[in-house]
Amino acid sequence: MPNPLRSALAIASLSLLSTALQAQTVVNPTNEHPNPYETINNFFELPDGRTWGATSTVDIDPDGTSIWVAERCGANSCAGSDVDTVMKYDKDGNLITSFGAGLFIFPHGIHVDPQGNVWIADGRAANATELAANPDAAGKGHTVYKFSPTGEVLMRFGTPGVAGNGQGGDLLNEPNDVITAPNGDIYIAEGHSGQGANADWDTVARIIKYDSNGVFLESWGNIGTAPGEFRTPHALAFDSRGRLFVADRGNVRIQIFEQDGTFITEWKQFGRLSGIFIDKNDILYAADSESSAVSNPGWRRGIRVGSAITGHVISFIPDPDLNPGGTSAAEGVAADAEGNIYGAEVGPRQLVKYVRRPQ
């Protein structure tokens, strides 16, 4: 049985730690950088009269121009839906292929590896309301799937519908994102509840590492604010040197690690990140979908573009809503070989393209 006093003390301690950390590492908001991008809405159309659901997932195919996305079945959950969740578009916005119907509850993170395989993190199981309305939603979620480019299931991590306790590698708990290293090792970021008001010391918050065959190697991290600790490790990216970048959303920072989990440094100048993408030229794209007067005072939401080498912010695409509520604008982000940016939006529920304005 959980100890209510222990949980209350833990929550209070986490709050105090977070406040203390922010006070020690104040960074001026990076809201005033130029925006050289033009926004293109309604570039991608769904088939058969479907409407966009929430999406936090977008990545680029190895061809450098095709775009992969997974959306939550016209809503914010796929419970009870039988539509294809994972879709590939060409550079002109035409749908090429789709798959994944009936496998997911809450597609949350995506990664397309150099061989074109598509990895999807299913961030939670169906809740009680969803199960009451759709009993078939049981036995899904808390998983990561690896698909071939044509949708064949090649590998699965976690047991569908069963939440882990943050130990070992057999079970997952709210996986947020997945990525493969240059040598094929697999990294999964798990624990979406770390930024929540009810988080306590039992809340899962870690990075899990497997070899290319899916054999568990190690994990690191727990709930907290110190280096190597997390409050919702929301997204993952590698730079050209093979360093692992973690969007530690609840702690309003990027943490950078060696591939064995050795902490290198942290950056706060990219805001309260939900999504992170680093291209082959080490340009870093950071989607801040949650900064607010409460969660990150003084900072605006939007996409910040900068250097994964120096950490400098170069440009900023602001959220068009000056007073957003909940999650707004891009939560997932990616950029193609031509430098076009794609923002996957949970709140407005769309996939937006950003192109550079003519000079």
Order of alpha helices (4+ residues) and beta strands (2+ residues): alpha-beta-beta-beta-beta-beta-beta-beta-alpha-beta-beta-beta-beta-beta-beta-beta-beta-beta-beta-beta-beta-beta-beta-beta-beta-beta
